[in-house]
Amino acid sequence: MTRIFVHGLDSSNQGTKSRFFRETYPDMIIPNFEGDLQERMKRLEQILAGEVDIRLAGSSFGGLMATLYALDHPPRVARLVLLAPALNMFQFVPDRKDSPISVPVRLYHGTADTVIPLEEVVPVARKLFTDLRLQEMQDDHMLHETFRDIPWDELLN
């Protein structure tokens, strides 16, 4: 089993979520990503080369990256956990795969998210994932109030 967290565009592997995962799951891979989407995806591919039974968590832009990775490698991804994913940018990704996959996906999104509107994410998620569970949280984009309440052991083990 491989656990990995993919941070957002303006974050790093030193952010609040990364620190939480590092403390809670010491074996979790928490890389730092820089550059444009293509550079970030190349690094993600290198990190996960040869891995299977992957539990992939992605936040915001990292959620878009995690989605793209899962679409390219559905047999290798055991579970996908998306935190306010930037799926509203999916239509702008060149050469994207958009055939639905059956990887179990748990999507957590704040109803007060002003960065990535929930109503722009849900239709894309429903199109891409046949095993989707959406949890709308009374929270903002960063899930400041509810992040620690997510059942992480259930999702990542």
C-alpha positions as CSV (number, residue, x, y, z in Angstrom):
1,M,0.0,0.0,0.0
2,T,1.2,3.5,-0.9
3,R,-0.2,6.7,0.5
4,I,0.5,10.0,-1.1
5,F,-0.7,13.6,-0.6
6,V,-0.6,16.1,-3.4
7,H,-0.7,19.7,-2.2
8,G,-2.4,22.7,-3.9
9,L,-0.9,25.2,-6.4
10,D,0.0,27.9,-3.9
11,S,0.9,25.4,-1.1
12,S,3.9,23.1,-0.5
13,N,4.8,20.0,1.4
14,Q,5.2,22.2,4.5
15,G,1.6,23.4,4.6
16,T,-1.0,22.6,7.3
17,K,-2.4,19.5,5.6
18,S,1.1,18.2,4.7
19,R,2.2,18.6,8.4
20,F,-1.0,16.8,9.6
21,F,-0.3,13.8,7.2
22,R,3.4,13.7,8.1
23,E,2.5,13.5,11.8
24,T,-0.4,11.1,11.4
25,Y,1.0,8.8,8.7
26,P,4.8,8.8,8.9
27,D,5.1,6.5,5.8
28,M,3.0,8.8,3.6
29,I,4.7,10.3,0.6
30,I,4.4,14.1,0.8
31,P,6.4,15.5,-2.1
32,N,6.8,19.2,-3.0
33,F,5.5,20.2,-6.5
34,E,6.6,23.3,-8.5
35,G,6.1,24.5,-12.0
36,D,3.3,24.2,-14.4
37,L,0.8,21.3,-14.5
38,Q,2.9,19.3,-17.0
39,E,6.0,19.6,-14.8
40,R,4.1,18.6,-11.7
41,M,2.4,15.6,-13.4
42,K,5.8,14.4,-14.7
43,R,7.1,14.5,-11.1
44,L,4.0,12.7,-9.8
45,E,4.5,10.0,-12.5
46,Q,8.1,9.5,-11.4
47,I,7.3,9.3,-7.7
48,L,4.6,6.7,-8.3
49,A,6.4,4.7,-11.0
50,G,5.8,1.0,-10.2
51,E,3.6,1.6,-7.2
52,V,0.2,-0.2,-6.8
53,D,-2.6,-0.1,-4.2
54,I,-2.2,3.7,-4.1
55,R,-4.3,5.8,-1.7
56,L,-4.1,9.2,-3.4
57,A,-5.2,12.4,-1.6
58,G,-5.1,15.7,-3.4
59,S,-6.1,19.2,-2.3
60,S,-7.3,21.9,-4.7
61,F,-4.9,21.9,-7.7
62,G,-3.4,18.7,-6.2
63,G,-6.9,17.3,-6.5
64,L,-6.9,18.0,-10.2
65,M,-3.4,16.3,-10.4
66,A,-4.7,13.3,-8.4
67,T,-7.7,13.0,-10.7
68,L,-5.5,13.1,-13.8
69,Y,-3.2,10.5,-12.4
70,A,-6.2,8.2,-11.5
71,L,-7.7,8.6,-15.0
72,D,-4.4,7.5,-16.5
73,H,-3.8,4.6,-14.0
74,P,-7.1,3.4,-12.6
75,P,-5.9,-0.2,-11.8
76,R,-3.1,1.2,-9.7
77,V,-5.2,3.6,-7.6
78,A,-7.1,1.9,-4.7
79,R,-8.8,5.1,-3.5
80,L,-8.9,8.8,-4.4
81,V,-9.6,11.4,-1.7
82,L,-10.2,14.9,-3.1
83,L,-10.3,18.0,-1.0
84,A,-11.9,21.0,-2.8
85,P,-10.4,19.7,-6.1
86,A,-9.8,22.1,-9.0
87,L,-11.9,20.1,-11.3
88,N,-13.3,23.3,-12.7
89,M,-10.0,23.5,-14.6
90,F,-10.3,20.0,-16.1
91,Q,-11.7,21.3,-19.4
92,F,-8.5,23.3,-19.9
93,V,-6.1,20.3,-19.6
94,P,-4.8,19.3,-23.0
95,D,-5.0,15.6,-24.0
96,R,-7.1,14.7,-20.9
97,K,-8.8,11.4,-20.6
98,D,-12.4,11.8,-19.6
99,S,-13.8,8.2,-19.7
100,P,-15.4,7.4,-16.3
101,I,-13.4,5.3,-13.9
102,S,-14.7,3.1,-11.1
103,V,-12.0,4.0,-8.5
104,P,-13.7,4.8,-5.2
105,V,-13.6,8.6,-4.9
106,R,-14.4,10.5,-1.7
107,L,-14.8,14.2,-2.4
108,Y,-14.9,16.8,0.4
109,H,-15.8,20.4,-0.5
110,G,-16.7,23.4,1.5
111,T,-20.1,25.0,0.8
112,A,-18.5,28.5,1.5
113,D,-15.6,27.8,-0.9
114,T,-15.0,31.1,-2.9
115,V,-11.9,29.8,-4.7
116,I,-13.3,26.7,-6.4
117,P,-17.1,26.9,-6.5
118,L,-18.8,23.6,-5.6
119,E,-21.3,23.9,-8.4
120,E,-18.5,23.9,-11.0
121,V,-16.8,20.8,-9.4
122,V,-19.8,18.5,-8.9
123,P,-20.8,18.0,-12.6
124,V,-17.2,17.2,-13.6
125,A,-16.8,14.7,-10.7
126,R,-20.1,13.0,-11.5
127,K,-19.0,12.6,-15.1
128,L,-15.6,11.2,-14.3
129,F,-16.2,8.9,-11.3
130,T,-18.8,6.1,-11.1
131,D,-18.1,5.4,-7.4
132,L,-18.3,8.9,-6.0
133,R,-19.3,10.0,-2.6
134,L,-19.6,13.7,-2.2
135,Q,-19.5,15.3,1.3
136,E,-20.4,19.0,1.4
137,M,-18.8,20.6,4.4
138,Q,-19.9,23.8,6.2
139,D,-16.5,25.2,5.5
140,D,-14.2,27.3,3.2
141,H,-11.8,26.2,0.5
142,M,-9.1,25.2,2.9
143,L,-11.5,23.2,5.0
144,H,-10.1,25.0,8.0
145,E,-12.9,23.8,10.4
146,T,-13.5,20.3,9.2
147,F,-10.3,18.9,7.7
148,R,-9.3,17.0,10.9
149,D,-12.8,15.5,11.2
150,I,-12.6,13.7,7.9
151,P,-12.3,9.9,8.7
152,W,-8.7,9.7,7.5
153,D,-8.0,6.2,8.9
154,E,-11.0,4.8,7.0
155,L,-9.9,6.5,3.8
156,L,-6.2,5.9,3.8
157,N,-5.9,2.4,5.3
